[in-house]
Amino acid sequence: MCKRILAFALLVLVLALPLTASGQDMVSGPGEFPIVEEPITLNILMLGHAIVEDFNTNTFTHWYSERTGINLNFDIAPPNEAQEVLNLTIASGDLPDIIVGFTVDPSTLALFGPQGLFLPLSDLIEEQGHFIHDVFAGSPQVRPLVTSPDGEIYGLPQVNECYHCFYSQRAWINSDWLENVGMGVPQTTEEFVDVLTAFKEQDANGNGDPDDEIPLAAATTGWNGNIDGFLLNPFVLSEFSGQNRFFEQNDGVITQTVTSEGYREGLRYLNRLFSAGLFGEESFTQPMDQIKQQVEGGDAPTIGVVISGAHPNFANIGGDRWKKYVAVPSLEGPSGLRQAPFNPWGVGSGQCTINSQTEHPVAAFKWCDGLYDRETTLRSVFGIPQWEAEEQGVEGQWRWAEAGEPSLGGDEFESIWRRLSTFGSLQNVHWAQRGPSYRPNHLRLGEVRRDDAAGLEVVLYEETKVAYEPYARDIEDLIPPLAFTTAQAAEVTELRLGIIDYVAQMTAEFVLGRQDLDAGWDNFVATLEGLGINRAAEIYQAAYDAQYGG
């Protein structure tokens, strides 16, 4: 009897130890470091970044590995092949331990999570989570947005309550070029044509060569660098990125926009710009890095207007040329429509997903959870803190705020931290916003205000305040992130793949004049209807009604 009691007691003791599901990793308590008693290695599929030199040798990689006791075996996906790589990885069923830096949308999580591809995280969050609880408490909108219809969480988010990011469909125009041609910042689509024409016909960059100017450029990579984003909004809502692309909501009714007359008029406008030689067909194929070379190379920039979410995509923030590019405000279209897409949710879905078959589920989860810690977030996003850099004899990227330093958000926000270096140049000290992190509004606007080269956030804040916020759609007319049922997610994911590919193909065909917008429009509409564009709108409506009581 005593032996039985002793055996039972030992069993209870063993079960009480903080082990992973495999029973192999001894892990620390919630929020404690290192995470594992004995070092382990996780296989990671990481989305690459143009300004990260090498994730393997990156300073933050080494710091976080030492902090956690977890090493990483990287497989890096090219940024311009993100969706393709993610789709192929999921389709193969052979997942690494963790997938980091991709925005795995709620539909994909809701589809493949219940099928057993992604590890369900709700129990781990409750039992082993620490920093994620701070996220849920400080930003209560997050948990509902990352919870699938079955009530489970299959991916951890990036939370970035970034004021200027809420209005990320933007264009930037070179102020020196405007001065050289004697014109002001355009406010309407017609004024925009006039300015671009002047850039084309005059020596707008002032270098003595009248033929080297490219009035307008866009790219297939980079944050909202696409030609059919910002420039379609004077005609039709064009929220290019995210699950709501091609859809809008008015008074609780969701409709698709891609077969609307406004969409056709927007394409007609782009075709007009192209036919006039105001941008080239490379805008449908080139990476953003190619634009950066033309902005920064030579004795003067050769591009007048860049479609992009922010300067670091197309210019070196450590230099001076980026400062010459000022915001083109939301343009007023021929019908009087003037609007800025507004995405106030600040939640990047599925930034860390875990393979349900990993040998290290608890350690993998705690690795993701630790990235939400404030200092870890600042190291991940910006690099080495000043106090550590001084010990190493290198340049620091940030420090904590000192008494009396003003915040970016003014008197309403307490100063928390100060940026010491610029963001956007090739470096190897941080992850450049890849993966989970937690930057709530008070942290973003609690940055110490700077007006020097490191003051990019000041520029973005002030330009957005004037050029885009006044034209934002009302929050009541937005489609919030939707959580689809498993059946809805499966259907809408399949529909979206075909629709997105076809629209991308035909947008280029129409804009470049290879297909006539009038003669080919009916076939375009019919094909999209055949691909299920209206059925997709019905699914969106059903999901919206289920969540928001329509």
N, C-alpha and C positions, 0 to 999 in steps of 0.2 A: 504494500500500500504506500509506504514511504517512497519507494522507488518511483511509483506512478506519480505521486505528488511532485517529486523532484523533477521528473521528466516533463510534466506539465508546466512547472514553473520555468524551466529552461526554455520550453517552446514559447511561452508568453514573452520571455525576455528577448528571444531572438526576433519574434514578430514585432516587438516594439522598437527594434533598432531601425534607424533611418536608412534602409537599403533601397536600391532600385528594384524594379520588377524582376530583374534577372537575378537579384540577390547577390551581386558581385561588387557593386560600388558602395563604399561607405561614404555617405554624404553629410554635409553640415546641416545645421538648422536653417530655417527660413531667413534669408537675408545675410547669412554668415559666409565668410570667405576664409580659406579656399573652399570651393564647393565639394571637392573630392579629397579623400585622405591620400590616395595613391593616384598619380597622374594617369589620365586616359586620353585617347585621341578620338575626336569625332570627325567623320567625313562631312564636308559642307559644300553645297552648291551655292556659290555667292555670285550675285550679279555684279559684274565689273563696273568700273567707273573711269571716265576719261582722265580725271585728275588724281587718281590713285595709282602710284607707280607699280607697286607690287604688294598685294595683300599678304603674301607669305612673309615678307621682311618688314612689313609695316610696324611702326612704333606702337600703335595702339594694339595691334594683334599680339605683340610680345607682352605688353603690359597686362592685357586682359587674360592672357594665358597664364602668366605668373600669378595673377590675382585669383584665378579660379582653379588652377591646377588642371585645366583642360586645354589640350593642344588641338590644332585644327589641321586637317588634310584638305586643302582647297582644290575645288574645281571651279574655275572662273568662267562665267558666261559673258560673251561680248554684249555690251549695252544695247547695241542695235539689233540684237537677235534675242532679246529677253523673252518675248512671248513664244517664239518658236522653240527655244531651248526648254522653257517651262512646259510647254505642251508635250514635247517629245519625252521629257523626263517622266511626266505624269502618265503618259500613254504606255511607257515601258513597264511601269509598275516597279521598277528597280530604283528606289529612291535612296539618296544619301541619308545620313542620320538627321541632318537639318538642312533646310532650304532657307536662305537668308537674303534679304534685299530686294526680292521680287514682290510686286504687289499682287498677291494671289487674291483675286476678287471673291466677294462673298458667294457668288454662284458656284464657283469652282470648289470652294471649301465645303459648301452645302451639298454638293454632288458627290465629291470623292471622300469626304470625311466619314459619312455613314457607311460607305463601302469598305472602310477599314484601311484606306491609304494613309490618312493623316491621323496622328495620335490625338484622341480626345483629351482636352486639357482642363476641364472644369474641376475635376477632383484634385489634380495636381495644383491648380491655382489655390484651392481652399486649403490644402494640406501642406504644400511646400512653397507657395507663393509669398512674396513679401513686397517687393517694389511694385508689382502689378496692382496690388491693393491700393497703393498710393495713387496710381494712375486712375483707377476706378473711382476713388473717393474725390480726387481733385478735379476730374473731368467726367462727370456722371453720364455724359452722352456716349462714352466710349463702349461700355459693356454691352448695351443693347445693339450697337452697331457691329460688334464682332461676334455676336451670338447667332448661330444658325437656327433655322426654324425648328429643329428638333431639340432646341434648348442647350445644345453643346457648343463649346468653343474649340475650333480646330486650328486656329492660327492667331498668333499674337501680333498686335498692330505696331505701327509707328504713329505716335501722337505728336503732331506738330501744329499747334494752334498759332499759325503764322499769319498775321494780319495781311501782309502783302500777298501771301500765297493764295489767299481766298479769291484773289482776282488775277489769276495767272495767265490769262489770255492777253498778251501784251505785245506791243511793237515799240522799237527804239529807233530814233532818228538822230543823225549826226547834226548837232547844233552849228558846227563850223560850216557845214555844207549849206545849211539854211541861210546863214549870214552871207556866204559867198554868192548865193543866187538871189539874195534880197527878199526872202520869203519867211513867213512865220510857220509855226507848227500847224499842220492841217487839222481841221475840225470835222470835215465832211468827206465823203467818198470822192466828190468831185475835186475838192481842194487837194486831196491826196494824189489824184492823178496829175494835177497841175504841178505839184512839187516834184513828183517822180520824173515828170517830163523835163522839168528844168534841170534836175540832176543829170539826166541823160544827155541833154543838149549843150550844157555848159560845163566848164571845167570846175565842177562843184568841189572837188577836193583840193583845188588850188595848186596842183603840182606841175602845171604846164602841159599835161597830157590830156586833151579833151576826150579821149576815147577809152580811158581805163576805168571809168565809173560804172559800177553796177548799182542802179537805183535801189533795188529791193532784192533781198535774199531770204530764203527759208531753207529748212533742212528736215531730214527724216529722223534725226536723233536730236537729243537735247530737250530740255523742258519746254513743252508747247512750242516747238520750233516749226511746226507744220504750216504750210501756206494756206490751208483751208480751215484755219481756226479763227484767229483774230479778224481776218478780212471777210469772213462770212457773216459775222455778227451784225453788221448793219442791215442785213437782209433776213436772217433767220438765226435762231439760237444755235450756236455751234460750240457746245461744251465738249471739246475734242477728246479729252482723256476721261477714263473712268467708265463705270457701267452705264451711265446715262447718255452716252453718246448716241445721237440721232433721235432723242426723245425729249419732250418738254411737258410740263404740267401747268394747266391753267384751271383754277377753280375746282381742283380735285380730279380733273380729267387729263389722262396721259395720252398723248398722240405722238406719232412718229413724224419727224420733220423732213426726212431725206427725199421724199417724193413731192414736197410742197412747192408751190410756185416761188416762195421766198428762197428756197434752196437753189432752184434753177437760176434765179436772178443773181444770186451770189456767185454761182459758177460762171455766169455770163460776164460778171464784172471781172473775175479773175482772168477769163479768156481775153477780155479787153486789155488788161494790163500786160498780159503775155504777148498779145498780137502787136502791141505798141513797143515791144522790146524793153519793157520796164522791169522784167525779171526773166530769168532763163529757165529752161527745162531742168537744169541741174537742181533746182529747188525741190524736185520730186525724187531725187536720188542721192544727193550729197549728205555726208555727215556734218554735224555742226562744227567739228574741228576744221573742216575746210573753210568755213566762214571765218573762224577765228584767225586763220592764217592770212586771210584777205583784209581783215580789220587791223591786225597787228603788223603785217609784213610791209616792207617797202618804206618809202619816205612819207607816205600818207595812206590812210584807209582807202580802200577801193569800193566799199559798200556803204550806201547811204542809210538804208533802213533795214533792220534785222527783226524778223519775227522770232520772239523768244520770251520765255518767262522772266529771265533776269540776265544781267550783264555777264556773270561768270561763264555762261554758256559760250559766249562769242568773243570775249575780250579778256585780257590778262588784268586782274584786279590790282596786281602789284604795279602796273604801269599807269599811264595817264590817259590813254585813248578812251577807256571805258567811260570816263567822266563826261565826254563830249556827247554821249548818246542819251538823249532825254526821251521821256515817254511820249508816244503818240496816243492821245486819249481815245477812248471809245469813239469811233467815227459815226456820224449821223448819216444814215442811208437816204436814198431818194424818197422813201415814204415817210421820212421823219423818225424812223426807228433808230434809237441810240441806246445800246445796252451793253452791259458787261456781265458775262457769266460769273456767278457768285457761288463759291463752294465753301461754306463756313464750317464744315464738319471737322477738318483737321485730323482725320484718321486715315492712315494708309493701311488697308486691309492686308492680312496675311504676310507680314514682314518676316515672321519666323514660324515655319511649320516643321513638325517633327515626324519622322517616319514611324509609323505604328509598330514596325518590326525592329526598331533600334534596340541594341543591347543595353543602352544607357538612357532610358526614358526620363528618369528623375534628374540626372545630371544635365541632360540636354535641356530640359525645361528650366532648371535653375540657371543655366548659362544664359538663356534668353531673358529670363526674369531680371538678372543682374544688370542688364543693359539699360534698364529704366532708372537706375540710381543716378542722382543729379550729376555728381562728379564724373561718373562713367559716361553719361550722355555727353557732357561737354568735352571729354577726352575723345570720344568716338567721332563727334561731329567737327571739333575744332583742333584737337591735338594736345600738345604737352602743356601743362600748367606752368606758370612762371617759376614757382618755387622749386619745382623739380628740374626745370630747364637750367636754372642757375647752378644747381649742383652738377649738372652734366656739361656745363659750358656751351649750351646751345640756345637757340632762340625759343622763347615761350610763345604760345599762341593765345593764352588767356590767363586771367587771374580773377580772384574775388574782388568785388567792388570795395572801395574805401569810402569812409564817411564824407558826405558832401558832394560826391560825384553824381551828376544828373542822369536820370534814366532816359532811355529812348522814348518811353511813353509819357514823359512829363511827371508832374507832381502826383498823379494818380497812382504811379507805380514805384515801388521801392527798387533802388539799384541793387542788383545781385552779383553781376559779373561784368568784366570788361574784356573786350576783344583786343588782342595785341598784334594780330597779323591779319592779312587779307585772306579771303576765301575765293578759290577759283583757279589757282595756278596748280600745275603738276606738283605733287608732294608725296611724302611717304610717312606721314606722322598721324594721319587720321583716316577714317573710313568714308568721309564725305557724305554723311547722311544715309549710308547704306545700313539697313537692318533696324531693329527696334530701338527706339529712344523716346524720351519723354520731355517735350518742350512745351509746357502749357503757356498760356497767354502771358501770365505774370513773369515767366522766365524770359520769354522772347522780348517783351517790352520792358523788362527789368535789366536789359543790357545797358551798360554805361554809354551815353551818347558820345559819338565821335564824329568830327567833321573832316577828318583827314582821309587818307587813302583807305583806311580800314573802316570808313563810315558807310559802307555799302548799304547796311540796313537802314541808315538814316535816309539815304536816297530813295530806296525802295518804299519805305514808309511814307515819305512825303509825296513822292510821285503818285503812289497809289491813292493817297488821300484826295488828290486833286483830279487825277486823270481817269480813275476807274470807279471808286466808291460812289460818286454821285449818279452813276448810270447803272448801278447794280440792280438786278431783278429783285423784286420783293421776296423775302424768305418764304412767304406763303406760296409763292409760285415756283418753288424749287422741288426737285425730286430728291428726297433724302436717300441715303444708301438703303437699298432694299435687301431684305433677307428672303430668299426664295425657298420654297419647299424643295425636297429632293427631286421630285418630278419636274417642278418648274425649272430648277437649276439645270437639270440635264437637258431639257428642251431648249431653254433660252441660250445656254452655252453653245449648243450646236448651231442654233440659228445665227447667233452673233458672229461666229467664225466665218460663215459664208457671206453674211451681209457686209462685214467689215472689209473682207478681201475684195468683194465685188465693187463696193463703193470706192475703195482706194484706186482700183484699176480704172473705173469709169471717170472718176474725178480727174485723173491725169489725162485721160482721153479727151474729155470735154474741154478742159482748160487749155490743153496744148493744141486744140483744134483738129485732132485726129478723128473726132466724132462730132457731128453737128448737133448742137443743143436742141434745136427745134425738130429736125428730122429724126434724131435718135432718142428723144425724150420718152416717147410712149413705150418704146421697147425697154428703156431703162426702168421705168415704173413697173412695167409688167414683170420684168425679171426679178425685181426686188419683192414684188408681191408673191412671186413664185418661190422666192427664197424664204418667205415667211415674215416679212417686215411688219405686217399688220397683226399677225399672230403674236409676234414678240411684244407689240404694244399691248395686246390683250393680257399677256402674262404679267407685264409690268403693272397694269391696272389692277389685276387681281391681287398681286403682292402688296401694292400700295393700299388698296382697300382693306386688306387683312390687317395691316399694321397700323393704319391711321384712320380706320373707321369710315371709309368712303361709302 
